[in-house]
């Protein structure tokens, strides 16, 4: 395989939107872009926000959920993790409709992913817990466990969850710098992989597990032989979120913008850089048909839609 040339620097997006609340995650649903948003109202001790539906360079609809935090698309439906500790199933059409909504737990849910066709895995933030929910008939929590802690009684914030298809293990990453693998038949983790700082993103697919960390690296793992990562790449900023992009990845790298990662001899390389946001970048996703990329930055409430073709 030929070595990649120097990373390409992409032009500023022609579409740049300011949302009513701070965006922390994005998802494409057909040709619509949905942003999860929240603001913390300090005087009231509450969070506000939810979802923004973006079409044709405008905000087409909003849905208040007391703060949206993470999104998992499936067809025309989104699973949403909320800032007040709920799971929502939201139908995306000309507007946004919450078809199912769990009761609030009162602490931030930080990630949600589909586990097959009728279940969800949820990272429960600063509670240090991970939970699994049945989604086929409403939303019912079927399993939950204490996943990460600095010491007994001192939970570590869980940022991300997934399920590795090669081993069947559930995985979770947290502020304690660990990616843990779980077999739900056992009370202790099946594996525990150390990172240099908090593990903020995990993406599981056939053949590899990718992790992002506050230590400004993206790593690839084979959990069948997890002694060391199969690849490690410095990305210049905290790798807060990862999304699959063909044979590579999109990485939301906080202060270092969004980065396009591609396979290279020995692992991964940065193929392109988008650094035109005015604040920390928390999400980046590509639209499969048009190849457009959307990225979001938190404090300036920005969403940019740009091209990496």
SELOLO-752017 format. One record per residue (C-alpha): residue in three letters; x, y, z; residue number from 1. Coordinates in steps of 0.5 Angstrom, whole numbers, padded with zeros to 4 digits. Example, Ala and Ser with C-alpha at 12.3 -4.5 7.8 and 13.67 -1.06 7.14 Angstrom:
BEGIN
+--------+-------+-------+-------+-----+
! residu !     u !     v !     w ! num !
+--------+-------+-------+-------+-----+
!    ALA !  0025 ! -0009 !  0016 !   1 !
!    SER !  0027 ! -0002 !  0014 !   2 !
+--------+-------+-------+-------+-----+
! end
This chain:
BEGIN
+--------+-------+-------+-------+-----+
! residu !     u !     v !     w ! num !
+--------+-------+-------+-------+-----+
!    UNK !  0000 !  0000 !  0000 !   1 !
!    UNK !  0003 !  0007 ! -0002 !   2 !
!    UNK !  0004 !  0012 !  0004 !   3 !
!    UNK ! -0001 !  0017 !  0005 !   4 !
!    UNK !  0002 !  0024 !  0003 !   5 !
!    UNK !  0001 !  0030 !  0007 !   6 !
!    UNK ! -0006 !  0031 !  0010 !   7 !
!    UNK ! -0010 !  0036 !  0006 !   8 !
!    UNK ! -0013 !  0042 !  0009 !   9 !
!    UNK ! -0021 !  0043 !  0007 !  10 !
!    UNK ! -0024 !  0049 !  0006 !  11 !
!    UNK ! -0029 !  0053 !  0010 !  12 !
!    UNK ! -0036 !  0050 !  0010 !  13 !
!    UNK ! -0041 !  0054 !  0005 !  14 !
!    UNK ! -0046 !  0052 !  0010 !  15 !
!    UNK ! -0045 !  0054 !  0017 !  16 !
!    UNK ! -0051 !  0054 !  0022 !  17 !
!    UNK ! -0052 !  0057 !  0029 !  18 !
!    UNK ! -0056 !  0053 !  0034 !  19 !
!    UNK ! -0061 !  0055 !  0039 !  20 !
!    UNK ! -0057 !  0050 !  0044 !  21 !
!    UNK ! -0050 !  0047 !  0044 !  22 !
!    UNK ! -0049 !  0041 !  0040 !  23 !
!    UNK ! -0045 !  0035 !  0042 !  24 !
!    UNK ! -0047 !  0030 !  0037 !  25 !
!    UNK ! -0050 !  0029 !  0030 !  26 !
!    UNK ! -0053 !  0024 !  0026 !  27 !
!    UNK ! -0056 !  0023 !  0019 !  28 !
!    UNK ! -0063 !  0021 !  0018 !  29 !
!    UNK ! -0063 !  0020 !  0010 !  30 !
!    UNK ! -0062 !  0027 !  0008 !  31 !
!    UNK ! -0064 !  0030 !  0014 !  32 !
!    UNK ! -0058 !  0032 !  0019 !  33 !
!    UNK ! -0060 !  0032 !  0027 !  34 !
!    UNK ! -0056 !  0035 !  0032 !  35 !
!    UNK ! -0057 !  0033 !  0040 !  36 !
!    UNK ! -0056 !  0039 !  0044 !  37 !
!    UNK ! -0056 !  0042 !  0051 !  38 !
!    UNK ! -0055 !  0048 !  0055 !  39 !
!    UNK ! -0054 !  0048 !  0063 !  40 !
!    UNK ! -0058 !  0053 !  0066 !  41 !
!    UNK ! -0054 !  0054 !  0073 !  42 !
!    UNK ! -0059 !  0059 !  0076 !  43 !
!    UNK ! -0064 !  0053 !  0076 !  44 !
!    UNK ! -0059 !  0047 !  0076 !  45 !
!    UNK ! -0062 !  0044 !  0070 !  46 !
!    UNK ! -0061 !  0043 !  0063 !  47 !
!    UNK ! -0065 !  0045 !  0057 !  48 !
!    UNK ! -0064 !  0043 !  0049 !  49 !
!    UNK ! -0066 !  0036 !  0046 !  50 !
!    UNK ! -0066 !  0035 !  0038 !  51 !
!    UNK ! -0065 !  0040 !  0032 !  52 !
!    UNK ! -0067 !  0037 !  0025 !  53 !
!    UNK ! -0064 !  0041 !  0020 !  54 !
!    UNK ! -0066 !  0041 !  0013 !  55 !
!    UNK ! -0064 !  0046 !  0007 !  56 !
!    UNK ! -0059 !  0050 !  0011 !  57 !
!    UNK ! -0065 !  0051 !  0016 !  58 !
!    UNK ! -0067 !  0049 !  0023 !  59 !
!    UNK ! -0074 !  0045 !  0021 !  60 !
!    UNK ! -0076 !  0043 !  0027 !  61 !
!    UNK ! -0074 !  0042 !  0035 !  62 !
!    UNK ! -0076 !  0037 !  0040 !  63 !
!    UNK ! -0075 !  0039 !  0048 !  64 !
!    UNK ! -0072 !  0033 !  0052 !  65 !
!    UNK ! -0068 !  0037 !  0057 !  66 !
!    UNK ! -0062 !  0036 !  0054 !  67 !
!    UNK ! -0060 !  0031 !  0048 !  68 !
!    UNK ! -0053 !  0028 !  0049 !  69 !
!    UNK ! -0052 !  0022 !  0044 !  70 !
!    UNK ! -0055 !  0019 !  0038 !  71 !
!    UNK ! -0056 !  0012 !  0035 !  72 !
!    UNK ! -0060 !  0012 !  0028 !  73 !
!    UNK ! -0063 !  0006 !  0025 !  74 !
!    UNK ! -0067 !  0007 !  0019 !  75 !
!    UNK ! -0072 !  0013 !  0020 !  76 !
!    UNK ! -0071 !  0013 !  0028 !  77 !
!    UNK ! -0066 !  0015 !  0033 !  78 !
!    UNK ! -0065 !  0013 !  0040 !  79 !
!    UNK ! -0063 !  0019 !  0044 !  80 !
!    UNK ! -0059 !  0019 !  0051 !  81 !
!    UNK ! -0061 !  0025 !  0055 !  82 !
!    UNK ! -0058 !  0030 !  0060 !  83 !
!    UNK ! -0063 !  0028 !  0065 !  84 !
!    UNK ! -0062 !  0021 !  0065 !  85 !
!    UNK ! -0067 !  0018 !  0060 !  86 !
!    UNK ! -0067 !  0014 !  0053 !  87 !
!    UNK ! -0072 !  0016 !  0048 !  88 !
!    UNK ! -0074 !  0013 !  0041 !  89 !
!    UNK ! -0075 !  0019 !  0036 !  90 !
!    UNK ! -0078 !  0018 !  0029 !  91 !
!    UNK ! -0075 !  0023 !  0024 !  92 !
!    UNK ! -0080 !  0026 !  0018 !  93 !
!    UNK ! -0082 !  0033 !  0017 !  94 !
!    UNK ! -0082 !  0034 !  0024 !  95 !
!    UNK ! -0079 !  0030 !  0031 !  96 !
!    UNK ! -0083 !  0026 !  0035 !  97 !
!    UNK ! -0082 !  0022 !  0041 !  98 !
!    UNK ! -0085 !  0015 !  0040 !  99 !
!    UNK ! -0082 !  0012 !  0047 ! 100 !
!    UNK ! -0079 !  0016 !  0053 ! 101 !
!    UNK ! -0076 !  0012 !  0059 ! 102 !
!    UNK ! -0077 !  0016 !  0066 ! 103 !
!    UNK ! -0071 !  0020 !  0068 ! 104 !
!    UNK ! -0066 !  0017 !  0073 ! 105 !
!    UNK ! -0063 !  0024 !  0074 ! 106 !
!    UNK ! -0056 !  0024 !  0072 ! 107 !
!    UNK ! -0053 !  0025 !  0065 ! 108 !
!    UNK ! -0053 !  0019 !  0060 ! 109 !
!    UNK ! -0047 !  0020 !  0055 ! 110 !
!    UNK ! -0048 !  0015 !  0050 ! 111 !
!    UNK ! -0053 !  0010 !  0047 ! 112 !
!    UNK ! -0052 !  0005 !  0041 ! 113 !
!    UNK ! -0056 ! -0001 !  0038 ! 114 !
!    UNK ! -0055 ! -0008 !  0041 ! 115 !
!    UNK ! -0058 ! -0012 !  0035 ! 116 !
!    UNK ! -0065 ! -0010 !  0033 ! 117 !
!    UNK ! -0069 ! -0009 !  0039 ! 118 !
!    UNK ! -0064 ! -0007 !  0045 ! 119 !
!    UNK ! -0060 ! -0001 !  0047 ! 120 !
!    UNK ! -0053 !  0000 !  0051 ! 121 !
!    UNK ! -0053 !  0006 !  0055 ! 122 !
!    UNK ! -0047 !  0009 !  0058 ! 123 !
!    UNK ! -0050 !  0013 !  0065 ! 124 !
!    UNK ! -0044 !  0018 !  0066 ! 125 !
!    UNK ! -0042 !  0020 !  0073 ! 126 !
!    UNK ! -0046 !  0014 !  0076 ! 127 !
!    UNK ! -0040 !  0010 !  0073 ! 128 !
!    UNK ! -0046 !  0005 !  0071 ! 129 !
!    UNK ! -0047 !  0002 !  0064 ! 130 !
!    UNK ! -0054 ! -0001 !  0062 ! 131 !
!    UNK ! -0058 ! -0005 !  0057 ! 132 !
!    UNK ! -0065 ! -0004 !  0055 ! 133 !
!    UNK ! -0070 ! -0008 !  0051 ! 134 !
!    UNK ! -0073 ! -0003 !  0046 ! 135 !
!    UNK ! -0078 ! -0008 !  0042 ! 136 !
!    UNK ! -0084 ! -0006 !  0047 ! 137 !
!    UNK ! -0083 !  0000 !  0050 ! 138 !
!    UNK ! -0076 !  0002 !  0053 ! 139 !
!    UNK ! -0075 ! -0003 !  0059 ! 140 !
!    UNK ! -0068 ! -0003 !  0063 ! 141 !
!    UNK ! -0066 ! -0011 !  0063 ! 142 !
!    UNK ! -0059 ! -0011 !  0066 ! 143 !
!    UNK ! -0055 ! -0005 !  0069 ! 144 !
!    UNK ! -0048 ! -0006 !  0073 ! 145 !
!    UNK ! -0043 ! -0002 !  0076 ! 146 !
!    UNK ! -0037 ! -0001 !  0071 ! 147 !
!    UNK ! -0032 !  0004 !  0073 ! 148 !
!    UNK ! -0030 !  0007 !  0079 ! 149 !
!    UNK ! -0023 !  0010 !  0082 ! 150 !
!    UNK ! -0024 !  0007 !  0088 ! 151 !
!    UNK ! -0030 !  0003 !  0092 ! 152 !
!    UNK ! -0036 !  0008 !  0092 ! 153 !
!    UNK ! -0032 !  0013 !  0088 ! 154 !
!    UNK ! -0035 !  0012 !  0081 ! 155 !
!    UNK ! -0031 !  0014 !  0074 ! 156 !
!    UNK ! -0035 !  0018 !  0069 ! 157 !
!    UNK ! -0037 !  0013 !  0063 ! 158 !
!    UNK ! -0037 !  0016 !  0056 ! 159 !
!    UNK ! -0038 !  0011 !  0051 ! 160 !
!    UNK ! -0041 !  0004 !  0050 ! 161 !
!    UNK ! -0041 ! -0001 !  0045 ! 162 !
!    UNK ! -0041 ! -0009 !  0043 ! 163 !
!    UNK ! -0035 ! -0012 !  0040 ! 164 !
!    UNK ! -0038 ! -0017 !  0034 ! 165 !
!    UNK ! -0032 ! -0021 !  0034 ! 166 !
!    UNK ! -0032 ! -0023 !  0042 ! 167 !
!    UNK ! -0039 ! -0022 !  0044 ! 168 !
!    UNK ! -0036 ! -0017 !  0049 ! 169 !
!    UNK ! -0040 ! -0011 !  0051 ! 170 !
!    UNK ! -0035 ! -0005 !  0052 ! 171 !
!    UNK ! -0035 !  0001 !  0056 ! 172 !
!    UNK ! -0030 !  0007 !  0056 ! 173 !
!    UNK ! -0029 !  0012 !  0062 ! 174 !
!    UNK ! -0025 !  0018 !  0065 ! 175 !
!    UNK ! -0021 !  0012 !  0069 ! 176 !
!    UNK ! -0017 !  0011 !  0063 ! 177 !
!    UNK ! -0020 !  0004 !  0062 ! 178 !
!    UNK ! -0023 !  0001 !  0056 ! 179 !
!    UNK ! -0027 ! -0005 !  0059 ! 180 !
!    UNK ! -0030 ! -0011 !  0056 ! 181 !
!    UNK ! -0036 ! -0015 !  0059 ! 182 !
!    UNK ! -0039 ! -0022 !  0059 ! 183 !
!    UNK ! -0046 ! -0021 !  0063 ! 184 !
!    UNK ! -0045 ! -0028 !  0065 ! 185 !
!    UNK ! -0039 ! -0026 !  0070 ! 186 !
!    UNK ! -0039 ! -0020 !  0075 ! 187 !
!    UNK ! -0032 ! -0018 !  0073 ! 188 !
!    UNK ! -0029 ! -0015 !  0067 ! 189 !
!    UNK ! -0026 ! -0020 !  0062 ! 190 !
!    UNK ! -0021 ! -0015 !  0060 ! 191 !
!    UNK ! -0019 ! -0008 !  0062 ! 192 !
!    UNK ! -0014 ! -0004 !  0057 ! 193 !
!    UNK ! -0011 !  0002 !  0059 ! 194 !
!    UNK ! -0010 !  0009 !  0056 ! 195 !
!    UNK ! -0006 !  0015 !  0057 ! 196 !
!    UNK ! -0013 !  0019 !  0060 ! 197 !
!    UNK ! -0020 !  0018 !  0059 ! 198 !
!    UNK ! -0023 !  0014 !  0054 ! 199 !
!    UNK ! -0028 !  0018 !  0051 ! 200 !
!    UNK ! -0030 !  0014 !  0044 ! 201 !
!    UNK ! -0031 !  0007 !  0042 ! 202 !
!    UNK ! -0033 !  0004 !  0035 ! 203 !
!    UNK ! -0034 ! -0003 !  0034 ! 204 !
!    UNK ! -0035 ! -0007 !  0028 ! 205 !
!    UNK ! -0032 ! -0013 !  0024 ! 206 !
!    UNK ! -0025 ! -0014 !  0025 ! 207 !
!    UNK ! -0023 ! -0008 !  0030 ! 208 !
!    UNK ! -0025 ! -0004 !  0036 ! 209 !
!    UNK ! -0023 !  0003 !  0035 ! 210 !
!    UNK ! -0022 !  0008 !  0041 ! 211 !
!    UNK ! -0021 !  0015 !  0042 ! 212 !
!    UNK ! -0018 !  0018 !  0048 ! 213 !
!    UNK ! -0017 !  0025 !  0052 ! 214 !
!    UNK ! -0010 !  0023 !  0051 ! 215 !
!    UNK ! -0010 !  0025 !  0044 ! 216 !
!    UNK ! -0010 !  0019 !  0040 ! 217 !
!    UNK ! -0014 !  0014 !  0036 ! 218 !
!    UNK ! -0013 !  0007 !  0037 ! 219 !
!    UNK ! -0015 !  0000 !  0034 ! 220 !
!    UNK ! -0016 ! -0006 !  0038 ! 221 !
!    UNK ! -0017 ! -0014 !  0036 ! 222 !
!    UNK ! -0020 ! -0016 !  0043 ! 223 !
!    UNK ! -0019 ! -0023 !  0041 ! 224 !
!    UNK ! -0011 ! -0021 !  0042 ! 225 !
!    UNK ! -0012 ! -0015 !  0046 ! 226 !
!    UNK ! -0005 ! -0015 !  0049 ! 227 !
!    UNK ! -0003 ! -0008 !  0045 ! 228 !
!    UNK ! -0007 ! -0004 !  0040 ! 229 !
!    UNK ! -0006 ! -0006 !  0033 ! 230 !
!    UNK ! -0005 !  0001 !  0031 ! 231 !
!    UNK ! -0004 !  0008 !  0035 ! 232 !
!    UNK ! -0005 !  0015 !  0032 ! 233 !
!    UNK ! -0004 !  0022 !  0035 ! 234 !
!    UNK ! -0009 !  0026 !  0032 ! 235 !
!    UNK ! -0007 !  0033 !  0036 ! 236 !
!    UNK ! -0013 !  0034 !  0040 ! 237 !
!    UNK ! -0018 !  0030 !  0045 ! 238 !
!    UNK ! -0021 !  0024 !  0040 ! 239 !
!    UNK ! -0028 !  0026 !  0043 ! 240 !
!    UNK ! -0032 !  0022 !  0038 ! 241 !
!    UNK ! -0031 !  0017 !  0032 ! 242 !
!    UNK ! -0035 !  0015 !  0026 ! 243 !
!    UNK ! -0034 !  0010 !  0021 ! 244 !
!    UNK ! -0032 !  0013 !  0014 ! 245 !
!    UNK ! -0031 !  0008 !  0009 ! 246 !
!    UNK ! -0024 !  0004 !  0010 ! 247 !
!    UNK ! -0023 !  0010 !  0015 ! 248 !
!    UNK ! -0026 !  0014 !  0021 ! 249 !
!    UNK ! -0028 !  0021 !  0022 ! 250 !
!    UNK ! -0025 !  0024 !  0029 ! 251 !
!    UNK ! -0028 !  0030 !  0033 ! 252 !
!    UNK ! -0022 !  0032 !  0036 ! 253 !
!    UNK ! -0024 !  0038 !  0040 ! 254 !
!    UNK ! -0019 !  0044 !  0040 ! 255 !
!    UNK ! -0016 !  0040 !  0034 ! 256 !
!    UNK ! -0022 !  0040 !  0029 ! 257 !
!    UNK ! -0025 !  0035 !  0025 ! 258 !
!    UNK ! -0020 !  0030 !  0022 ! 259 !
!    UNK ! -0021 !  0025 !  0017 ! 260 !
!    UNK ! -0017 !  0018 !  0018 ! 261 !
!    UNK ! -0015 !  0013 !  0013 ! 262 !
!    UNK ! -0011 !  0006 !  0013 ! 263 !
!    UNK ! -0004 !  0007 !  0012 ! 264 !
!    UNK !  0002 !  0002 !  0012 ! 265 !
!    UNK !  0003 !  0000 !  0020 ! 266 !
!    UNK ! -0005 !  0003 !  0022 ! 267 !
!    UNK ! -0008 !  0009 !  0021 ! 268 !
!    UNK ! -0006 !  0016 !  0018 ! 269 !
!    UNK ! -0009 !  0023 !  0018 ! 270 !
!    UNK ! -0011 !  0024 !  0011 ! 271 !
!    UNK ! -0015 !  0031 !  0012 ! 272 !
!    UNK ! -0016 !  0036 !  0017 ! 273 !
!    UNK ! -0022 !  0041 !  0018 ! 274 !
!    UNK ! -0020 !  0047 !  0023 ! 275 !
!    UNK ! -0025 !  0052 !  0022 ! 276 !
!    UNK ! -0030 !  0051 !  0028 ! 277 !
!    UNK ! -0029 !  0057 !  0033 ! 278 !
!    UNK ! -0030 !  0052 !  0039 ! 279 !
!    UNK ! -0028 !  0045 !  0041 ! 280 !
!    UNK ! -0031 !  0040 !  0036 ! 281 !
!    UNK ! -0035 !  0034 !  0039 ! 282 !
!    UNK ! -0038 !  0031 !  0033 ! 283 !
!    UNK ! -0037 !  0029 !  0026 ! 284 !
!    UNK ! -0041 !  0025 !  0021 ! 285 !
!    UNK ! -0041 !  0023 !  0014 ! 286 !
!    UNK ! -0047 !  0023 !  0009 ! 287 !
!    UNK ! -0046 !  0016 !  0005 ! 288 !
!    UNK ! -0050 !  0018 ! -0001 ! 289 !
!    UNK ! -0047 !  0025 ! -0002 ! 290 !
!    UNK ! -0041 !  0025 !  0002 ! 291 !
!    UNK ! -0042 !  0031 !  0005 ! 292 !
!    UNK ! -0039 !  0031 !  0012 ! 293 !
!    UNK ! -0043 !  0035 !  0018 ! 294 !
!    UNK ! -0039 !  0037 !  0024 ! 295 !
!    UNK ! -0041 !  0041 !  0031 ! 296 !
!    UNK ! -0037 !  0045 !  0036 ! 297 !
!    UNK ! -0040 !  0046 !  0043 ! 298 !
!    UNK ! -0039 !  0053 !  0046 ! 299 !
!    UNK ! -0041 !  0057 !  0039 ! 300 !
!    UNK ! -0047 !  0053 !  0038 ! 301 !
!    UNK ! -0044 !  0051 !  0031 ! 302 !
!    UNK ! -0046 !  0046 !  0026 ! 303 !
!    UNK ! -0042 !  0046 !  0019 ! 304 !
!    UNK ! -0043 !  0042 !  0013 ! 305 !
!    UNK ! -0037 !  0041 !  0008 ! 306 !
!    UNK ! -0034 !  0037 !  0003 ! 307 !
!    UNK ! -0028 !  0032 !  0003 ! 308 !
!    UNK ! -0028 !  0030 ! -0004 ! 309 !
+--------+-------+-------+-------+-----+
! end
